[in-house]
């Protein structure tokens, strides 16, 4: 089912000042694969995710998406950061869904979804509007497209945010704790959309505390602690028979 790598982390390290948050992380995510990053707070999960689209800059190592080096160009043994315009072009093909929605409050759901295709990709407005309406229908919000964010529940706002990410026709979609800001009764509607994306073959990386989703939907689970991937395996391997004591201890606290 999965052949070529879509995302490759090669010995990635990252620090904030004197505090190291990622240590020599290597990981490959295949095309069409869904992988969850789990672990305690402060383990580096969200930072690793944000490095994929160069929202956080790495100090060493490399990240490639669909074979393209992200954020830098190589000249011999040296790496030079790309101009912001080229980085923005790379980000346009890497969808990201944040925990706090980040919608434009003065724009309707439809306008939020069509904003980036019009202004970043140069999509004609009429085409962008039709595609945005179709995406909102796919996430179950056909009847809410003219509503402003303040008129929507948290779960509905997050579904608009997912539609907005998909509007850019991304190669991958990154989810940074997409349900953590939602009331418990609204979590399911967002996870249902993510399940459909996974079934459609979207490459996804998900930072989540929703262990049932990780177990049911993901191809692999990566457990992180202290800025390192302690172990990575199938849901059965990680949840039923983890190899490392730290993984077992973490799972015993949350299950």
N, C-alpha and C positions, 0 to 999 in steps of 0.2 A: 504494500500500500504506500509506503513512504520510501522515497529513493534519494533525491538530492537534498543536501542540507540547505535550510533556509536561513538560519541564524547560527553563526559560529562565534563563540567566545573563546579566545586563545590567550590564556594566562593573563587575565584582566585584573589589574589592581587599581584601587582608588582610595584617596585619602581626603579628609577635610582638615586642612592644617596639619597638625601632628597626629591626628587620629586616623588610623587606617580602618577603612570600612569594607574594602574588598581585598582579598588576598589570593592572587594567582588563580583566578577562577577560570576553568575551562569547561565548556558545555556546548553540545551541538543539538540544535532543534531542527528536525526534518520538516520538509514541506508537508503541510497537512496535519502536523502533530500538534497536540494540545498538551502543554506541560504546566504544572502548578509549582510555584515556589512556596514552600511552607517553612515555618520556623518561628522562633521567638521574636518579639519586637527588638529592633536594633541589630538584627542578624545580617542586614545588607540586601534583603529581598527587593525592596522598592528602589534602592540605589542601582542594583544590577539592571532592573527593568528600565530605569531612566537613562542608563548608559546606552541602551540600544538605539535610541534616537538622539543621542548626544545632548540631552538635557543636562546630564552630568558628564563631565569630561573625565576620561580615564587617564591615569598617570603612566601606565605601561600595559603592554599586551595589545590586542586588537579585537574589534568586533566587525564582522561582515554580515550583511543581509543580502541574500540572493547573489552572493559573490562579490558585492560591492563593499569596499572598506568604508566604514561609517566615520565621518567627522574629520578624517585625515587623508592626506596623500603621501605616498612613500617616495622618497628619493634615495636610492641606495639603502643604507641602514637607518636613515633618518625619516621621521614622520613630521609633517607640517600640517597644522590645523587648516581646514578648508575655510574660505570666506563664508560669512553668514548666509549669503544668498545660496550658495551650493549646499550648505547644511540644511537650509529650509527646504530645498528641493528633495533632499533625501528624506526628511521628516514627512514630507507630503505623502510618501508611500508606506509610512509606518504609523498605523492608527494607534491612538492611545486613549483609554478611558480611565478617568481619575475617580477617586472616591467621592469628590465633592461636586461633580457634574460640570462646573465651570461654563455654564450656558450664559449667553448674552441676555440679561434680564429685559432689555428693551426690544428684543426681537422675538417673534413668534417661533414655535417649534419648527415650522417650515423654513423660516428665514435663518434659524440657527443651522439647520442641516445644509442649506444651499449656499451659505456664506463662503466657505472655503473653496468649493468647486468654482464659484464665480470669480473670486478675487485671487486665488492661488493658481488654479488650473486654467483659468480663462474660459470656462464652460459658458456657452450662451445662457442667458438668464432663463429663457423659456425651457430649455433642456434641463438645466439644473433644478428648476422648480418641479418638473415632471419626475425626475429621478428622486428628488427629496421626498415627494409625496409617496412614491412607491416604497421607499425605504421606511418611512413612517408607518405605512400600512403593514410592512413586514414585521415591525416590532409591536404591532397591535395598537397603533395610535392614529389610525386614519381619521378618527373623529375628533382628534385633538390638535390637528396641524396648525390651526389658526389661534391656538391658545398661547399665552405668554407663560414663561416658567413659573411665575407666582400662582398661576391657576392650575398647576399640575402637582401631583403628589411626588414624593421623592423617587419612587419607583418609576413613575412616568418620565421624570426629568432624566433619570439615568438611561432609560430606553431612548430618549431623544439624543443623549450623548453618544450612545452606541451607533444610532443611525448616522449621526454627524461624522463619526470616525469612518464608517463604511462608505460614506459619500465620496471619499477620496480614493476609493477603489484600492485599498492598501494591500500590500503583499502579506503583512502580518498585522495582528491587533494585540496590543499590550493592555492588560487590565490590572490596574493597581488598586487592590482591595475594593472592587466596584460595589460591594454591598455593605461595607462597614458603616456607612453613614445612613443606612436605611432602617426604618422600623422593621422588626422581625416579620410582620405580615406582608411586607412589600418585597422581601428578598427573593421569593420564589419567582415573581414575574420577570425579574432581571436574569436570574439563572436560567429560566426557560429560553430566553432569547439567546443566551450564550450556548446552551445545549444545541439549539438549531444551527448556530454558526459552526460549531464543532462538527455536527452531522453533515454540513455542507462542505467540509474540508478546509475551513479557514485555519491557517497557522496561528496559534494563540499561545501567549505566555500569560499566566494568571497568578498574581500574588493574592492569596486568599486564606481566610480562616474557615471557609465552608468545606469541611472535610468530606461531607457526603457528596458534594459536587466534584471535588478532586478525585474521590474514589470511583464515582460513576462515569465521569466524562473524560478524564485525562488519560493520555497514553502513558505518561510518566510523571512521577513526583520527585522533585528535588528538595531535600531537606537542607536548610542553611542554618549555620550558627557561627557567630564570630567572623562573619565576612567570608566564610568558606562553604562550599558545597560538601557536606559531610557524607551524604550518600544520595544516589539517584537510581530509581528503578520503577518498575511497574507499580500500580496501586496495590496489587496483591503482595508484592515484595516489601513495600514500605509499610503498609498498614498491618499486614498479617505476620510478617517475619522480618522486621528491620534488623540490619546487620550490626548496628552500632548502638551502644548504650545510650548515647545522647539522644538519638532518634527515639528510642523506646521511652526514655524519660519524658520527652516532649509530648509524645502521643498519649502517654498515660495521664497527663495533666489535662488534656483537652477533650479526650473521648469519654 
